[in-house]
Amino acid sequence: MVNLYTPQAIWGRELKHYRKAAGLTQGQLAEIIHFSESLISGVETGLLPASPEFADACDTALNTGGALRRLLDWRKGQVFPSWFGKWRDTEQLATTLRTYQPLVIPGLLQTEAYARVLLRGDGVAVEARLDRQAVLVREDPQPPIFRCVIDEAVLHRSIGGPEVMREQLKHLVSMTNPRLSVQVLPHGMHSGLMGGFVIATMDGGSDILYAETAVRGITTNDQEDVSVAVERFDAIRTEAFPLSMSIDIIQKAVEEKWT
């Protein structure tokens, strides 16, 4: 039995309200928006989730002024685990972000296709991850300085196959600029074997650490933990290839591994 008071069910009732106000049956709406009548029925009863594309089509057909798409924002609040919310807010306010990632491309630099594989096709989670990336291209305030180091193994780990990897690595190169650098840490024994982390420097100079564990990420401003992470990042970056060499290595991976 469907819970009538979940956000998904409430959204479905809003769709039903707008559809009836427009004088349309489910079948008539289906013909206009080119989605199935069964999908519309499932969404209206709260059994099925609405995609952003479905919401956009309904908004246009029902002349809602974008209300249905805006009402999907409830999912953005739920798509991140509770422990990630604090870091998401920190990330948006940071003046500098320093990250080391040993396993995958950092979320802020992932393409849609790469993220979709990692998030197992969860469209809502993918959209939320892509929304976070706006912090790197915003105009006001200016984007944070972003210093990224990735393990060389990341370039060779197949996420989604050659086409996805080729697009992802080319995107990585295209994103580099004076405020955004990507360096590659060579294979072998190095200071980054303990796992990935991010350090956010806030306005005023204080640092906040986000460290990944096997079960969750941890956000902390504990000075001892932060100091260890800063020291480790400095060591990792010292051991990494310089920016120009790193770009060459990424491009070589595209040509030799993923073409």
VOGU-3710 file (C-alpha; in Angstrom, 3 decimals, decimal comma):
1> mvnlytpqai> 0,000/0,000/0,000  1,319/3,435/-0,957  2,012/5,943/1,811  -0,129/8,920/0,761  2,121/11,421/2,503  5,523/10,661/1,029  6,981/13,484/-1,100  6,666/11,220/-4,149  2,960/10,645/-3,544  2,333/14,338/-2,866
11> wgrelkhyrk> 4,099/15,226/-6,117  1,852/12,773/-7,949  -1,256/14,429/-6,541  0,017/17,814/-7,704  0,390/16,420/-11,209  -3,163/15,079/-11,019  -4,424/18,500/-9,861  -2,775/20,324/-12,783  -3,903/17,676/-15,278  -7,535/17,903/-14,188
21> aagltqgqla> -7,388/21,697/-14,111  -6,340/21,539/-17,766  -9,310/19,274/-18,530  -7,186/16,353/-19,699  -7,480/12,629/-19,084  -4,372/10,580/-18,431  -4,595/9,217/-21,956  -4,830/12,687/-23,491  -1,849/13,906/-21,500  0,102/10,820/-22,562
31> eiihfsesli> -0,484/11,664/-26,223  0,756/15,236/-25,711  3,917/14,521/-23,733  4,806/11,174/-25,403  5,064/9,296/-22,117  2,895/6,247/-21,466  -0,507/6,442/-19,787  0,596/3,736/-17,357  3,561/5,880/-16,288  1,300/8,870/-15,671
41> sgvetgllpa> -1,041/6,685/-13,627  1,850/5,271/-11,607  3,266/8,714/-10,902  -0,086/10,177/-9,901  -0,705/7,375/-7,406  2,796/7,661/-5,955  3,888/4,226/-7,154  6,467/5,551/-9,628  8,968/8,432/-9,415  8,907/11,308/-11,888
51> spefadacdt> 12,057/12,080/-13,851  13,125/15,684/-14,556  12,332/15,103/-18,239  8,844/13,891/-17,372  8,276/16,911/-15,108  9,459/19,301/-17,829  7,108/17,739/-20,388  4,165/17,984/-17,979  4,990/21,602/-17,111  4,956/22,518/-20,787
61> alntggalrr> 1,776/20,603/-21,599  -0,127/21,836/-18,539  1,224/25,407/-18,602  2,301/25,295/-14,957  5,116/27,814/-15,234  7,701/25,189/-14,203  5,977/24,347/-10,916  6,264/20,570/-11,268  9,995/20,670/-12,028  10,564/22,941/-9,024
71> lldwrkgqvf> 8,612/20,543/-6,822  11,148/17,827/-7,640  13,678/19,721/-5,510  12,597/17,602/-2,532  14,633/14,772/-4,032  17,832/16,820/-3,977  17,501/17,098/-0,239  17,228/13,318/0,111  19,669/12,151/-2,531  22,721/12,820/-0,359
81> pswfgkwrdt> 23,281/10,713/2,764  22,699/12,647/5,991  26,419/12,600/6,786  27,237/14,263/3,438  24,991/17,297/3,892  27,434/19,157/6,122  30,253/18,660/3,640  28,101/19,756/0,692  27,472/23,096/2,412  31,158/23,439/3,286
91> eqlattlrty> 32,159/22,741/-0,312  29,962/25,552/-1,585  31,487/28,111/0,818  35,148/27,148/0,465  37,705/29,481/-1,082  40,121/26,608/-1,774  39,583/22,851/-2,194  42,455/20,378/-2,113  41,666/16,747/-2,843  43,428/13,437/-3,321
101> qplvipgllq> 41,516/10,540/-4,870  43,114/7,084/-5,207  40,211/5,183/-6,800  38,034/7,370/-9,055  37,837/10,833/-10,592  36,646/13,356/-7,960  32,897/13,980/-8,063  33,324/17,648/-8,974  35,163/16,641/-12,151  33,099/13,651/-13,273
111> teayarvllr> 31,234/13,601/-16,570  27,584/12,628/-16,556  28,306/9,244/-18,122  31,098/8,420/-15,648  28,959/9,479/-12,683  26,015/7,468/-13,986  28,067/4,276/-13,924  29,391/4,921/-10,421  25,898/5,775/-9,148  24,395/2,708/-10,849
121> gdgvavearl> 22,072/4,672/-13,101  20,361/6,651/-10,324  19,256/9,684/-12,331  18,427/11,788/-9,294  21,827/11,148/-7,708  23,580/11,916/-11,003  21,717/15,202/-11,362  22,590/16,152/-7,794  26,260/15,411/-8,390  26,295/17,483/-11,558
131> drqavlvred> 24,548/20,330/-9,717  27,402/20,367/-7,192  29,852/20,983/-10,030  28,430/24,455/-10,604  30,692/25,637/-7,781  33,677/25,338/-10,153  32,229/27,549/-12,908  30,183/30,127/-11,029  30,853/33,824/-11,557  29,817/35,377/-8,255
141> pqppifrcvi> 31,449/34,607/-5,943  34,389/33,371/-7,962  35,003/29,620/-7,940  37,243/28,138/-5,269  40,825/27,357/-6,156  40,783/23,608/-6,811  43,916/21,488/-6,455  43,376/17,845/-7,354  45,719/14,860/-7,240  44,619/11,467/-8,542
151> deavlhrsig> 46,399/8,139/-8,416  47,696/6,997/-11,806  45,601/3,833/-11,465  42,450/5,958/-11,836  43,388/6,628/-15,461  43,409/2,900/-16,210  40,430/1,709/-14,146  37,564/0,993/-16,530  34,418/2,795/-15,443  31,802/2,291/-18,135
161> gpevmreqlk> 34,172/1,226/-20,902  36,429/3,001/-23,437  33,947/5,635/-24,631  33,076/6,769/-21,109  36,731/6,800/-20,035  37,856/8,656/-23,134  35,245/11,366/-22,593  36,066/11,560/-18,883  39,812/11,955/-19,301  39,407/14,542/-22,051
171> hlvsmtnprl> 37,060/16,450/-19,760  39,662/16,301/-17,014  42,211/17,966/-19,295  39,753/20,581/-20,558  38,871/21,694/-17,033  42,405/22,730/-16,101  43,009/26,464/-15,745  44,996/28,767/-13,441  42,516/28,089/-10,612  42,052/24,368/-11,267
181> svqvlphgmh> 44,949/21,927/-11,503  45,060/18,158/-11,878  48,181/16,164/-11,024  48,835/12,448/-11,354  50,506/10,469/-8,575  52,654/7,682/-10,078  52,185/3,994/-9,390  53,995/2,515/-6,427  54,588/3,263/-2,776  53,553/6,801/-1,858
191> sglmggfvia> 51,929/8,923/0,841  48,408/8,466/-0,545  47,878/4,811/0,254  45,644/5,561/3,262  42,609/6,718/1,250  40,957/9,744/-0,338  40,150/13,048/1,323  39,348/16,708/0,668  40,481/19,813/2,567  38,318/22,924/2,319
201> tmdggsdily> 39,838/26,271/3,243  37,180/28,743/4,320  37,071/32,524/4,175  39,277/33,528/7,081  41,742/30,694/6,623  40,286/27,852/8,684  40,428/24,333/7,228  37,777/21,589/7,289  38,512/17,981/6,404  36,316/15,470/4,586
211> aetavrgitt> 37,758/11,956/4,851  36,332/8,870/3,164  35,911/5,582/5,015  34,532/2,193/3,991  31,031/3,066/5,245  30,707/6,861/5,169  32,473/10,170/4,771  33,472/12,151/7,857  33,521/15,952/8,034  35,646/17,409/10,834
221> ndqedvsvav> 37,476/20,562/11,868  39,470/18,755/14,556  42,819/20,499/14,336  44,895/17,384/14,847  43,088/15,525/12,057  43,170/18,547/9,756  46,889/19,093/10,340  47,671/15,475/9,490  45,620/15,741/6,280  47,280/19,007/5,225
231> erfdairtea> 50,714/17,504/5,814  49,757/14,388/3,864  48,351/16,374/0,945  51,541/18,428/0,734  53,555/15,207/0,637  51,292/13,674/-2,008  51,444/16,742/-4,206  55,236/16,815/-3,902  55,402/13,190/-5,054  52,985/13,763/-7,957
241> fplsmsidii> 54,005/14,595/-11,503  53,991/18,348/-12,301  50,880/19,698/-14,033  52,283/19,664/-17,577  53,594/16,108/-17,235  50,312/15,020/-15,649  48,345/16,364/-18,615  50,657/14,464/-20,977  50,116/11,259/-18,963  46,333/11,693/-19,053
251> qkaveekwt> 46,371/12,287/-22,792  48,639/9,272/-23,295  46,133/7,125/-21,397  43,376/8,345/-23,720  45,380/7,456/-26,813  46,930/4,170/-25,691  44,351/2,713/-23,306  40,945/4,065/-24,317  41,112/4,656/-28,071
//
